[in-house]
């Protein structure tokens, strides 16, 4: 074995160790981090994990020859498609409440990336690097919105005219930059970034969870046959303690339980984000009123 070959092997081993460490960190992240980030940030995590898995694949890929290994073209094509399916946005919020299943999902993404890059490199030497770039770019594109339902853009600026009720568009807060942002506009943004769009529609279409259109202020049938009006207390409980209210027609235990830690407690003393989401739900309903609208903290009312 020549000195050059030994040096090349050392480089391959180093790349493999670095790639394995990065991929492993991404796989076990759902067991370490219990608070959901935005969908965009999480897809960037997928991109980093894919990069690590791809580097590991390149480090252990078969040595190249002058002959194409034609059978490897199939896993090289199919594996990225499976990886994309494993990042299906409608399952994102549900997976966040099931850490072990989420870890298995990450493991699947890492393995499909490893297979895709390895197969491409085995098919034609050098093609693995291109496959690695394409897979990481695909994951990064998801962070930019590809494959993630943004929701109707006009709802970001919708207002509800209702006699005798406080206008949701009038409840506003000032960001650190000095910009005035309406509460319902913030709620519309959180609807996308916190994974709500994966389970709750805002246009009346069928969705895995209760739709938000004409929810606030309307009677809701429970699984026990009783009926409750979707007032502020109802909406708050559904978001923070979903196990306490089971709606008819929807399976119990699907709504993630981690939103309470993300929206309330010492880190969120004014519950700005929680109330923004509820304000947004109110703007989507014709029967929303005082009883369904969240309170506005004194410092915001002033």
N, C-alpha and C positions, 0 to 999 in steps of 0.2 A: 504494500500500500504506500503510495507516494505521499510526500508531505502535503501536497495540494489536496489530495483526497482526504487526508486526515483533517485538514483545516475545514474542508467543506462539510464533513460529517459533524464537526464540532458546531458549525454554524447551524446545521439542520437540527441538531439536538437542542441548541439554545432556542431556536425559533419554536420548536415543538413544545418545550417547557413553558415558554412565555404564552404561547397560544392556548395550551391546556389550562394554565392558571386563569387566563382571562375568561375562557369559556366556562370553567368551573364556577368562577365567581358569578357569572351571569345566570347559571343554572340554579344555584342555591340562593340567589338574591331574594326570591319570594318567601323563603323561610327566615330571612334576616330582617328584611324591611316589611313592616306590617302596615305602613301607611301608604295609601295609593298616591302615586304621583300623577301628573297629567298624562294623557294618552301619548302626546308627542314625546315627552321625556322617556316614557317607558319603551317606545319604539326605538329611541336612540340607544337604550340599553340593549335591545335586541340586536341592533347593528353592531355594537361593540362585542357582544357575545358571538355573533356570526364571524366577526373578524378574527377572534381568537380561535374558533373552531376551524376556520379556513386555514389559518397559519399552521395549526396542528396537522391538518390534512396534507398540506404541502410538504411538511417536514417528514411525513411517513409515506408519501406517494411513491408508487412504483417507479423505478428508474426508467427513463425514456428509451425508446428504440426507434428505429426507422419505420416501424410498422404501426399502423393504427390498430387499436384494440376496439373493434367496432361495437362489441356488446356493451362497453362502458357508456356509450352515448345515451342509452335509455335511462339509467339512474341519474346521469348528468342533467337530463331534461326534466324528469319526473320529480326529483328531490326538491328543487326550488319551489315547484307548484305546491307540494305538500307543506313546505315550510310557510308559504304564504297563507295557506288555509289555517295553519296553527296560530296565526295572528289575527284571526277573524275578530273584528272589533266588537261585535255584539256580545261576545263571550268575555270581554275584558273585565267588566265590573264583577261578573259572577266568579271568575277565576281569582280575583283579588280577595275574595272572602273564603277561598279554599286553597290555602298555601301549598299543600302537598300536590294537589292536582295542577296548580299553577307551576310548581317546580317541574312536574312531568311535562307540561306544555313547553317550558323553556328547554328541557332536555331534548324534546322532539325537535325544536327549532335548531338547536346546536347540532344534533345528529344529522338532520337533513342537510344542513350547511356543510358539515364535514363530508358527507357522502357526495354532495354535488361537486365540491371542489376536488375531492380525491378522484372521482370518476372522470371529471374533465381533464385532470392532469394525466390520468392513466390512459385516456383516449388519445390525446395529443399532448406531448410534453410542452409546457408553457401555457396551455389553455386553462390550467387551474388558476393561474393568477388572474386571468380575465374573468373567470367564473366568480372568484372571490370578490372582485371589484363590483360585479353586477349584483351579487347577493347582498352585499353590504349597502350598495346604493338603493336596492329595493327596500330594505329595512328603513333606511334613512328617508326614503320617499314616503313611507307610512307616517313617519314623524311629521312630515310636512303636510299631511292631510290625505294622502293616497290611501284609499280603502277605509277611511274613517268618515262616517256620516256627519257632516257639518250642521245639519238642520237648516230649515228655511232661513235665509239671511234677513228677510224682511222683519222677522220677529225680534231681531236685535234692537229695533227702534219702534216696536209697536207700542201703542198706548191704548188704554181702555177708558172710554168715556162712561162714567156711571154716576148718576145723580145721588148725592147724599153719601158718597164714599170717597175716601182719600185716593187721589190718583197715584198709581204705582210709579208713574214717571216723575212725580214730584218728590219722591223719597230718594235723596241722592247723598253721595258722600264725596269727600275730596281725597284724591290720591296724593302720594308724596310729591308728585310732579305738579300739583296744583290743579289738575284736571278734574272737572266735575263729571262724575259718572252716575247715571241713574241706577238704582238698585235693580230694576228689572233687566237692564242691559247687562249688568254684571251677572245676574242669574242666568241669562241666556248664554253668556260665555261659559259659565260654570257647567251648564247643561252639556256642553261639548267636552270640556277639558276634564271633567270628573267622571266621565263614562256614562252619564245618565242617558245619552242619546242611544246607547246600545239596547236599552230595554223599554224606554218610554217615548212614544211618539208625541208630537206636538201638533199634528195636523188631522187628528181623528182616525188615522190609519191603524190597523191592528198591530200590536206590538207584544213582546214577551211579558211586559209588565203593564200596569194600568196607564193608559194614555193621559196626558196632561191637559188636553183640550177639553174644556167644559168639565173639569174635575172639581175645582174649588167652588164651594157653595152648593154643589149638587148632592143629592142623596146617593149613598154608595151601599150596595148590598153586600153583606158579609157572608162568609162560608157557613155560619151558624143560622142563617136565615134572617137575621136582624138587619136593620138599616141604620146607617149613621150619615149625618151631614158632614161633608168634607170641609170643616171649618179649620181655623189655624191650628188648634190642638190636634185635630185628626191628621193634618198634613205633616205637622212636626213629628208626631209619633210614627207615622209611616216611614219617614226618612231616618229617624234616629233609633227607633225601636220597632222595626218591622214585624217582629214576632208577636207583638201584642195585638195586631189587627190583621186578620186574614180575609181578603176580599174573595167573593165568590167568582169562580172562573179562572183563578190564578193559583198556581201551586205554592204552598207555603215553604218558607226557608230559602227562597231564591234570592230575595233582596239582600245584598251585602250588609253586614252589621258593623262595618268599620267606619261608617260615616259619622257616628256619634263622636268618635275620637278626633275626626278630621274637621268637625264643624262646631264643636262645643268644648267646654273646659277652660282651664287657665290660659291656654294659648289663643282662645277665641272668646274673650270676655264679653264682647258685644254681639257675637254670633252674626257678624256681617254677612258671611257667605251663606249661612243657613237661611237667613231672612231674605237674602237676595234671590235665592232659588224659589222660596215660597212667594215672593213678590212676582217673579216671572210666571209661576203657575197661575197666579191670580189674573195676570194680563191675558191669559188664554181662555178665560171663562166668562160667560155672560152673566152668571149669577154670583160672581165674587162680590164681596162686600166687607163691611167692618169686621164681621165675625171670622172671615177667612184670611184677612190681611194681617201680616205680622206687625208687631209693634215697632216703632222707629225709636232707637235709643235717643235719649235727650240731646246728646252732643251732635247727633245727626239732624234732629229736628230743628235745632237752633241754626 
